[in-house]
Amino acid sequence: MSGYQGGTMNQMTDATWEIRDVLLPTGVRATIRIQGKKIVAVGFTSLCDRYLDGSNLEIYPGFRNVHVHFRQPGWEYKETWATAVPAAIAGGYTLVCSMPNAKIQTTTLQALEDKIILVGDQPIDKRFWYGATKTNHADYKYLRSYAQCCGVKLYTSSTTGDMKIVEREIQRYVMATCADARVLLAIHAQDEELRLRNLTRLQAQRELVIADHCKIQDTEVELRAVIQALELQKETRCAILLCHLSAPESLEAVDRARQAGQTGIYVETCPQYLFLNSDFLKGEFAAGFKCNPSLRSRKQMKRMFELTCRPDIVDVISDDHAPHNLGQDKGIVRLRPLEISPRPYDEVASGLPGLQTTGLLVYNSMVASGKVSRFHFANLMSINAGRILGLPRPGIDVGADADLVAIDPQARHVFRHYEMLSKAGYTPYDGFEGSGRIAFTVAQGALYGAELK
């Protein structure tokens, strides 16, 4: 795990300092010079008295997470910015985008302004999604005036917070309005009618269990909604981000649309669809793996991984960090030894934490294994997200924000519940191990997890 385990930063200074002889995603070794919150030089000359030795490290742009649920305002017992940000830094994240479906929803301009004020200054960069409703389309044209608003979020099915818009024509109007306002639209794509049909059918047969989640939210539930979103995007030319795609069939539908000439489509997936599968919903700890969309079959998981390794399918890997209180929301009373308080299927909250684990899961499985290049890893975890969000310099470049994450490729990591800093207090990847360790994170020019020489 990262050397940073919460608390205050190790260094923060307006003086110039540098990271020497570190391996860039391009495969070139260089020295990165930082002054204040900016990168001021990337080259081969070392000039500063204060420095870090990067000769055994790889450096990447700080990870950017376009999909987090930090639960404020209203659900502080699940998570707060004060508990989530240290977990993000420990996981190498330097930018997060907060979703609108907290208890107090971000669906009015006043609510957006209140949330920006509530969150205030943070050690990492942050953005906020604006929630689409059936009646707030007139607000979209004002969103570009909010520097911290990254776009609109559309939910086409029930999820935490229940902000769904199921009607095709209203979905189309949301897209058309976003297109006119030149605002990015993120979409939680699931077909609510089919989901409810599956739910009703299974309820008529037996009492539901968590393993039924993947039958209620089956592949077709996602695929139908993705296909409809692609049809409406083609009509409206709205830039869309398809969130947390979980099934290879959905990725293949996007690929077909792109091959047919459709542009302005961005794709996000999450580690749970690359490293977990529906078998995890059958065990004693099943509640700890329930999420929306549901986990898929082992075969689909493997195919998702293969497609994500391609450079032309998935744009970003986020984690959909969605913490819940283990006891109150998941019915997990204790982790060691495991003690469960069984509860009905619909009383077990959906959502998984992932801030501290996502970067290293992806690094170990893709980079350390030789399946993708360091540059493709940087694209998936950071650069593409920066481009989608419109950042002027999303990579490691002169004038770019001093947001970086260093990985020690020779070290090993093992994820453990007790190391998690999020209020969720657990990880679905407990016991997962592999190559790589986050050596340090630089966020807004501040250094975490290491000391300058």
KASUL-V371537 format. One record per residue. RES is the residue in three letters. SS is DSSP state (H for helix, E for strand, - for the rest). PHI is phi in whole degrees, 0 to 359 (999 if undefined). OMEGA is omega in whole degrees, -180 to 180 (none if undefined). Layout:
BEGIN
res: {RES | RES}
ss: {SS | SS}
phi: {PHI | PHI}
omega: {OMEGA | OMEGA}
END
This chain:
BEGIN
res: {MET | SER | GLY | TYR | GLN | GLY | GLY | THR | MET | ASN | GLN | MET | THR | ASP | ALA | THR | TRP | GLU | ILE | ARG | ASP | VAL | LEU | LEU | PRO | THR | GLY | VAL | ARG | ALA | THR | ILE | ARG | ILE | GLN | GLY | LYS | LYS | ILE | VAL | ALA | VAL | GLY | PHE | THR | SER | LEU | CYS | ASP | ARG | TYR | LEU | ASP | GLY | SER | ASN | LEU | GLU | ILE | TYR | PRO | GLY | PHE | ARG | ASN | VAL | HIS | VAL | HIS | PHE | ARG | GLN | PRO | GLY | TRP | GLU | TYR | LYS | GLU | THR | TRP | ALA | THR | ALA | VAL | PRO | ALA | ALA | ILE | ALA | GLY | GLY | TYR | THR | LEU | VAL | CYS | SER | MET | PRO | ASN | ALA | LYS | ILE | GLN | THR | THR | THR | LEU | GLN | ALA | LEU | GLU | ASP | LYS | ILE | ILE | LEU | VAL | GLY | ASP | GLN | PRO | ILE | ASP | LYS | ARG | PHE | TRP | TYR | GLY | ALA | THR | LYS | THR | ASN | HIS | ALA | ASP | TYR | LYS | TYR | LEU | ARG | SER | TYR | ALA | GLN | CYS | CYS | GLY | VAL | LYS | LEU | TYR | THR | SER | SER | THR | THR | GLY | ASP | MET | LYS | ILE | VAL | GLU | ARG | GLU | ILE | GLN | ARG | TYR | VAL | MET | ALA | THR | CYS | ALA | ASP | ALA | ARG | VAL | LEU | LEU | ALA | ILE | HIS | ALA | GLN | ASP | GLU | GLU | LEU | ARG | LEU | ARG | ASN | LEU | THR | ARG | LEU | GLN | ALA | GLN | ARG | GLU | LEU | VAL | ILE | ALA | ASP | HIS | CYS | LYS | ILE | GLN | ASP | THR | GLU | VAL | GLU | LEU | ARG | ALA | VAL | ILE | GLN | ALA | LEU | GLU | LEU | GLN | LYS | GLU | THR | ARG | CYS | ALA | ILE | LEU | LEU | CYS | HIS | LEU | SER | ALA | PRO | GLU | SER | LEU | GLU | ALA | VAL | ASP | ARG | ALA | ARG | GLN | ALA | GLY | GLN | THR | GLY | ILE | TYR | VAL | GLU | THR | CYS | PRO | GLN | TYR | LEU | PHE | LEU | ASN | SER | ASP | PHE | LEU | LYS | GLY | GLU | PHE | ALA | ALA | GLY | PHE | LYS | CYS | ASN | PRO | SER | LEU | ARG | SER | ARG | LYS | GLN | MET | LYS | ARG | MET | PHE | GLU | LEU | THR | CYS | ARG | PRO | ASP | ILE | VAL | ASP | VAL | ILE | SER | ASP | ASP | HIS | ALA | PRO | HIS | ASN | LEU | GLY | GLN | ASP | LYS | GLY | ILE | VAL | ARG | LEU | ARG | PRO | LEU | GLU | ILE | SER | PRO | ARG | PRO | TYR | ASP | GLU | VAL | ALA | SER | GLY | LEU | PRO | GLY | LEU | GLN | THR | THR | GLY | LEU | LEU | VAL | TYR | ASN | SER | MET | VAL | ALA | SER | GLY | LYS | VAL | SER | ARG | PHE | HIS | PHE | ALA | ASN | LEU | MET | SER | ILE | ASN | ALA | GLY | ARG | ILE | LEU | GLY | LEU | PRO | ARG | PRO | GLY | ILE | ASP | VAL | GLY | ALA | ASP | ALA | ASP | LEU | VAL | ALA | ILE | ASP | PRO | GLN | ALA | ARG | HIS | VAL | PHE | ARG | HIS | TYR | GLU | MET | LEU | SER | LYS | ALA | GLY | TYR | THR | PRO | TYR | ASP | GLY | PHE | GLU | GLY | SER | GLY | ARG | ILE | ALA | PHE | THR | VAL | ALA | GLN | GLY | ALA | LEU | TYR | GLY | ALA | GLU | LEU | LYS}
ss: {- | - | - | - | - | - | - | - | - | - | E | - | - | - | - | E | E | E | E | E | E | E | E | - | - | - | - | - | E | E | E | E | E | E | E | - | - | E | E | E | E | E | E | - | - | - | - | - | - | - | E | E | E | - | - | - | - | E | E | E | E | - | E | E | E | E | E | E | E | - | - | - | - | - | - | - | - | - | - | - | H | H | H | H | H | H | H | H | H | H | - | - | E | E | E | E | E | E | - | - | - | - | - | - | - | - | - | - | H | H | H | H | H | H | H | H | H | H | H | - | - | - | - | - | E | E | E | E | E | E | E | - | - | - | - | - | H | H | H | H | H | H | H | H | H | - | - | - | E | E | E | E | E | E | E | - | - | - | - | - | - | - | - | E | - | - | - | H | H | H | H | H | H | H | H | H | H | H | H | H | H | - | - | - | E | E | E | E | - | - | - | H | H | H | H | H | H | H | H | H | H | H | H | H | H | - | - | - | - | H | H | H | H | H | H | H | - | - | H | H | H | H | H | H | H | H | H | H | H | H | H | H | H | H | H | H | - | - | - | E | E | E | - | - | - | - | - | H | H | H | H | H | H | H | H | H | H | H | H | - | - | - | - | - | E | E | E | E | E | E | - | H | H | H | H | - | - | H | H | H | H | H | - | - | - | H | H | H | H | - | - | - | - | - | - | - | - | H | H | H | H | H | H | H | H | H | H | H | H | - | - | - | - | - | - | E | E | E | - | - | E | E | - | - | - | H | H | H | H | H | - | E | E | E | - | - | - | - | E | E | - | - | - | - | H | H | H | - | - | - | - | E | - | - | - | - | - | H | H | H | H | H | H | H | H | H | H | - | - | - | - | - | - | H | H | H | H | H | H | H | H | H | H | H | H | H | H | H | - | - | - | - | - | - | - | - | - | - | - | - | E | - | - | E | E | E | E | E | E | E | E | E | E | E | - | - | H | H | H | - | - | - | - | - | - | - | - | - | - | - | - | - | E | E | E | E | E | E | E | E | E | E | E | - | - | E | E | E | - | - | - | - | -}
phi: {999 | 292 | 293 | 273 | 234 | 96 | 87 | 274 | 288 | 279 | 220 | 206 | 204 | 270 | 290 | 277 | 215 | 213 | 250 | 267 | 53 | 258 | 275 | 281 | 301 | 284 | 93 | 262 | 270 | 205 | 253 | 254 | 257 | 237 | 226 | 62 | 255 | 233 | 277 | 251 | 199 | 225 | 198 | 241 | 252 | 256 | 236 | 270 | 285 | 258 | 201 | 241 | 276 | 255 | 295 | 252 | 238 | 251 | 241 | 225 | 303 | 309 | 299 | 241 | 248 | 277 | 209 | 227 | 237 | 268 | 73 | 266 | 268 | 115 | 239 | 296 | 289 | 273 | 191 | 224 | 298 | 295 | 267 | 282 | 297 | 302 | 295 | 297 | 297 | 299 | 269 | 91 | 276 | 238 | 212 | 227 | 242 | 272 | 284 | 273 | 265 | 279 | 300 | 263 | 279 | 267 | 232 | 227 | 297 | 295 | 296 | 296 | 297 | 297 | 292 | 300 | 292 | 302 | 289 | 62 | 287 | 227 | 295 | 240 | 286 | 211 | 224 | 226 | 273 | 254 | 280 | 282 | 235 | 285 | 230 | 254 | 300 | 296 | 284 | 299 | 293 | 266 | 293 | 293 | 281 | 260 | 300 | 266 | 265 | 265 | 148 | 252 | 246 | 249 | 254 | 262 | 208 | 293 | 204 | 304 | 96 | 48 | 245 | 289 | 233 | 261 | 286 | 302 | 294 | 287 | 301 | 297 | 294 | 301 | 297 | 297 | 292 | 297 | 298 | 297 | 276 | 56 | 243 | 292 | 245 | 267 | 233 | 272 | 260 | 215 | 275 | 292 | 298 | 291 | 301 | 292 | 296 | 297 | 299 | 296 | 297 | 289 | 298 | 288 | 268 | 189 | 287 | 288 | 235 | 298 | 298 | 284 | 303 | 286 | 272 | 288 | 259 | 284 | 303 | 296 | 301 | 286 | 299 | 301 | 291 | 295 | 298 | 296 | 298 | 294 | 297 | 290 | 295 | 296 | 288 | 261 | 60 | 281 | 286 | 234 | 244 | 278 | 277 | 33 | 295 | 245 | 239 | 299 | 299 | 291 | 298 | 292 | 295 | 296 | 300 | 297 | 297 | 294 | 297 | 278 | 105 | 286 | 237 | 81 | 248 | 242 | 234 | 244 | 231 | 225 | 298 | 297 | 266 | 252 | 232 | 239 | 217 | 296 | 300 | 293 | 278 | 256 | 272 | 294 | 264 | 306 | 300 | 287 | 242 | 284 | 210 | 242 | 298 | 290 | 296 | 253 | 292 | 300 | 297 | 294 | 302 | 297 | 291 | 302 | 297 | 300 | 291 | 292 | 288 | 288 | 279 | 237 | 245 | 269 | 270 | 222 | 252 | 252 | 239 | 49 | 305 | 227 | 286 | 227 | 289 | 303 | 285 | 287 | 257 | 248 | 75 | 257 | 285 | 208 | 270 | 227 | 289 | 295 | 227 | 248 | 250 | 304 | 215 | 301 | 310 | 282 | 258 | 263 | 293 | 260 | 143 | 234 | 280 | 200 | 302 | 274 | 247 | 299 | 303 | 286 | 301 | 290 | 300 | 299 | 281 | 251 | 277 | 299 | 278 | 83 | 280 | 224 | 282 | 300 | 293 | 294 | 301 | 298 | 297 | 296 | 266 | 207 | 297 | 298 | 299 | 300 | 293 | 299 | 279 | 83 | 291 | 291 | 225 | 282 | 255 | 268 | 208 | 298 | 93 | 285 | 299 | 279 | 239 | 217 | 223 | 252 | 241 | 269 | 286 | 272 | 278 | 241 | 231 | 225 | 277 | 225 | 309 | 291 | 270 | 284 | 269 | 298 | 295 | 302 | 76 | 205 | 225 | 292 | 254 | 305 | 92 | 295 | 220 | 178 | 276 | 103 | 214 | 287 | 280 | 195 | 234 | 245 | 234 | 53 | 83 | 267 | 260 | 235 | 94 | 205 | 238 | 290 | 272}
omega: {-179 | 174 | 178 | -178 | 176 | -179 | -176 | 180 | 179 | -177 | 167 | -173 | 172 | 178 | 179 | 175 | -174 | 173 | -170 | 167 | -178 | -177 | 179 | 177 | 179 | -178 | 179 | 174 | -178 | 172 | -180 | -179 | -175 | 172 | -176 | -177 | -175 | 168 | -176 | 177 | 171 | -175 | -172 | -178 | 177 | -174 | -169 | 174 | -179 | -173 | 168 | 175 | -179 | -172 | 179 | -171 | 169 | -178 | 180 | 169 | 179 | -178 | 179 | -173 | -175 | -171 | 176 | 175 | -178 | 165 | 176 | 2 | 169 | -179 | -176 | 179 | 178 | -176 | 171 | 175 | -179 | 179 | -176 | -175 | 175 | 177 | 179 | -180 | 178 | 178 | 177 | -179 | 178 | 174 | 177 | 177 | -173 | -179 | -171 | -169 | 169 | 179 | 172 | -168 | 178 | -176 | 172 | 178 | 177 | 178 | 177 | 179 | 179 | -180 | 178 | 179 | -180 | -177 | 175 | 178 | 179 | 177 | 178 | 177 | -179 | 176 | -177 | 174 | 180 | -174 | 177 | 170 | -180 | -171 | -174 | -177 | -177 | -179 | -168 | -177 | 179 | -170 | -179 | 178 | 176 | -176 | -176 | 176 | -177 | 179 | -177 | 176 | 178 | 174 | -179 | -179 | 180 | 173 | 179 | -179 | 174 | 180 | -168 | 167 | -173 | -175 | -177 | -176 | 178 | 175 | 179 | -179 | 175 | -180 | -178 | 180 | 176 | 178 | 179 | -179 | -177 | -179 | 177 | 178 | 173 | -173 | 166 | -169 | 170 | -178 | -175 | -179 | -180 | 177 | 180 | 177 | 177 | 180 | -178 | -179 | -179 | 178 | 179 | -176 | -172 | 173 | -175 | 173 | -176 | 178 | 177 | -176 | -179 | 174 | 177 | 176 | -176 | -176 | -177 | 178 | 178 | -172 | 179 | -178 | 178 | 179 | 178 | 179 | 179 | 177 | -179 | 177 | 179 | 180 | -171 | -176 | 176 | 174 | -176 | 171 | 178 | -171 | 172 | 177 | -169 | -174 | 179 | 178 | 178 | 178 | -180 | 176 | 177 | -180 | 178 | 180 | 179 | 179 | 178 | 175 | -180 | 180 | 179 | 180 | 177 | -174 | 173 | 165 | -173 | -175 | -179 | 180 | 177 | -172 | 178 | 178 | -172 | 176 | -180 | -180 | -177 | -175 | -179 | -178 | -173 | -179 | 180 | -179 | -179 | -179 | 176 | -9 | -179 | 171 | -178 | -179 | 178 | 180 | 179 | 178 | -180 | 179 | 176 | -180 | -180 | -178 | 180 | 177 | 176 | -177 | -170 | -177 | -178 | 179 | -176 | 167 | 171 | -179 | -175 | -178 | -174 | -175 | 173 | 174 | -174 | -177 | -174 | -172 | -176 | -178 | 177 | -172 | -176 | -178 | -177 | -12 | -175 | 177 | -176 | 171 | -172 | 178 | -179 | -178 | -173 | 176 | 176 | -176 | 178 | 178 | -177 | 171 | -179 | -172 | -174 | -170 | -169 | -176 | -178 | 174 | -178 | -180 | -178 | -173 | -175 | -176 | -178 | 180 | -180 | -177 | 176 | 178 | 174 | -179 | 178 | 175 | 178 | 177 | -177 | -173 | -173 | -167 | -180 | 177 | 178 | 179 | -180 | -180 | 177 | 177 | -174 | -180 | -174 | -177 | 177 | -171 | 176 | -178 | 178 | 175 | 178 | 178 | -172 | 172 | -180 | 180 | 173 | -174 | -179 | -179 | 178 | 174 | 171 | -179 | 178 | 179 | -170 | 179 | -175 | -177 | 177 | 179 | 177 | 173 | 179 | 172 | 175 | -179 | 178 | -179 | 175 | 180 | -180 | -177 | 176 | 174 | 177 | -176 | 176 | 176 | 172 | -179 | -177 | 177 | 180 | -175 | 179 | 173 | 179 | 179 | 176 | 174 | none}
END
